[in-house]
Amino acid sequence: MSLNDDLTAVQRCLDDLVRSVSRLEQRVGADGLEIRRVRTDADHLRESLALLRETAPEERSRPEMVLVPDAPYNSALWSDVDDEGLGARDRHAP
């Protein structure tokens, strides 16, 4: 799953939680300390998720693939380079 998918899934769960808390408030009444605490905690979670969405890094797309041909490279590309660890072609190692 991507980060956006995860954030969306959490948002759906929080929406379900808020709906459930609302139903619970109707059953037990909205005046009790406990239900107000649950409502406040659910609201804080929603605010925290909104902040997380704002600060979450943007998803990067996969880098474009570069095809490397199987044909041999032009040897002129390597005419003035040293062989790694061996030095220049026309000189001997010490």
Residue pairs with C-beta under 8 A, 6 or more apart in sequence:
1 9
2 59
3 56
3 57
3 59
4 59
7 49
7 52
7 53
7 56
10 49
11 49
14 42
14 45
14 46
14 49
17 42
17 45
18 42
18 46
21 35
21 38
21 39
21 42
24 35
24 38
25 35
25 39
28 35
29 35
30 36
30 39
82 88
82 89
83 89
86 93
87 93
